[in-house]
Amino acid sequence: MIKFIKLTIGIFAASWFFFLWCYQMLLASDIPVTISYDEMQGFLQTFAISAILALAYIKFVDDTKLHYFLTIPSLFWGMSTIQALTHNYHPYDTLISCVSLIGCILIFLYSIFKENRKFNLSS
């Protein structure tokens, strides 16, 4: 039952970060890109709270393997960041993409670090 709950939470987390990526794509879908300061601030607050919750989940739950679930959203954020840095659409779009990629990578690396640390302690 515990593995099912962990699997469900992992799928939910990956879906949530994918949803945030889709929302960022919708914010930046205008031609030319126009993102207001309030939209950027609201998105970054939502992403920060999501990242903090994911990091707390990794910290307090053993063997989460959340990094498996966040692989695809991290790749999407990476492609979005590369595109934003290459084309310089809008400063807020670039900021959102960079912060989101860094947040996903931090969650990804912390999950891997915790799994490796647990493996090294048990050996």
C-alpha positions as CSV (number, residue, x, y, z in Angstrom):
1,M,0.0,0.0,0.0
2,I,2.9,2.4,0.8
3,K,4.5,1.8,-2.6
4,F,1.2,2.6,-4.3
5,I,0.9,5.8,-2.4
6,K,4.5,6.8,-3.3
7,L,3.8,5.9,-6.9
8,T,0.7,8.0,-6.9
9,I,2.5,11.0,-5.3
10,G,5.3,10.7,-7.9
11,I,2.9,10.7,-10.8
12,F,1.0,13.6,-9.2
13,A,4.2,15.6,-8.8
14,A,5.3,14.9,-12.4
15,S,1.9,15.9,-13.7
16,W,1.9,19.0,-11.6
17,F,5.3,20.2,-12.9
18,F,4.2,19.3,-16.4
19,F,1.0,21.4,-15.9
20,L,3.2,24.3,-14.7
21,W,5.3,24.0,-17.8
22,C,2.1,24.0,-19.9
23,Y,0.9,27.1,-18.0
24,Q,4.2,28.9,-18.7
25,M,3.9,28.0,-22.4
26,L,0.4,29.6,-22.4
27,L,1.7,32.7,-20.7
28,A,4.4,33.0,-23.4
29,S,2.2,32.1,-26.3
30,D,1.3,35.6,-27.5
31,I,3.1,37.0,-30.5
32,P,4.9,39.2,-29.4
33,V,5.3,37.7,-26.0
34,T,3.7,39.9,-23.3
35,I,3.8,38.7,-19.8
36,S,2.8,41.1,-17.0
37,Y,4.7,41.5,-13.8
38,D,1.8,40.1,-11.8
39,E,1.6,36.9,-14.0
40,M,5.3,36.4,-13.6
41,Q,5.2,36.9,-9.8
42,G,2.2,34.6,-9.4
43,F,3.8,31.9,-11.5
44,L,7.1,32.1,-9.6
45,Q,5.2,32.0,-6.2
46,T,3.3,28.9,-7.3
47,F,6.5,27.2,-8.6
48,A,8.4,28.1,-5.4
49,I,5.7,26.6,-3.2
50,S,5.5,23.5,-5.4
51,A,9.3,23.0,-5.3
52,I,9.4,23.5,-1.5
53,L,6.7,20.9,-1.1
54,A,8.5,18.4,-3.4
55,L,11.8,19.0,-1.5
56,A,10.0,18.5,1.9
57,Y,8.4,15.3,0.5
58,I,11.9,14.0,-0.5
59,K,13.4,14.9,2.9
60,F,10.8,13.3,5.1
61,V,9.9,10.2,3.0
62,D,12.4,7.4,2.5
63,D,12.9,5.9,-1.0
64,T,10.8,8.4,-3.0
65,K,12.5,7.9,-6.4
66,L,10.9,11.2,-7.4
67,H,13.7,11.8,-9.9
68,Y,12.3,9.1,-12.1
69,F,9.1,11.0,-12.3
70,L,10.6,14.4,-12.9
71,T,12.8,13.4,-15.8
72,I,10.3,14.4,-18.5
73,P,9.2,17.7,-16.9
74,S,12.9,18.6,-16.4
75,L,13.6,17.9,-20.1
76,F,10.7,20.2,-21.1
77,W,11.9,23.0,-18.8
78,G,15.4,22.5,-20.3
79,M,14.2,22.9,-23.8
80,S,12.1,25.9,-22.9
81,T,15.0,27.5,-21.2
82,I,17.3,27.0,-24.1
83,Q,14.6,28.4,-26.4
84,A,14.1,31.4,-24.2
85,L,17.8,32.2,-23.9
86,T,18.4,31.7,-27.6
87,H,15.5,33.9,-28.9
88,N,15.2,36.4,-26.0
89,Y,11.4,36.6,-26.3
90,H,10.7,38.5,-23.1
91,P,12.7,39.0,-19.9
92,Y,9.9,37.6,-17.8
93,D,9.6,34.5,-20.0
94,T,13.4,33.9,-19.7
95,L,13.3,34.4,-15.9
96,I,10.4,32.0,-15.5
97,S,12.1,29.4,-17.6
98,C,15.5,29.7,-15.9
99,V,14.1,29.6,-12.4
100,S,11.8,26.7,-13.2
101,L,14.7,24.7,-14.7
102,I,16.9,25.4,-11.7
103,G,14.1,24.3,-9.4
104,C,13.4,21.1,-11.2
105,I,17.1,20.3,-11.4
106,L,17.5,20.9,-7.6
107,I,14.6,18.6,-6.9
108,F,16.0,16.0,-9.3
109,L,19.5,16.1,-7.8
110,Y,18.3,16.1,-4.2
111,S,16.3,13.0,-4.9
112,I,19.3,11.3,-6.5
113,F,21.6,12.4,-3.6
114,K,19.2,11.1,-1.0
115,E,18.8,7.8,-2.7
116,N,22.6,7.4,-3.1
117,R,23.2,8.5,0.5
118,K,20.7,5.9,1.7
119,F,22.4,3.2,-0.5
120,N,25.9,4.1,0.8
121,L,24.7,4.1,4.5
122,S,23.2,0.7,4.2
123,S,26.3,-0.9,2.5
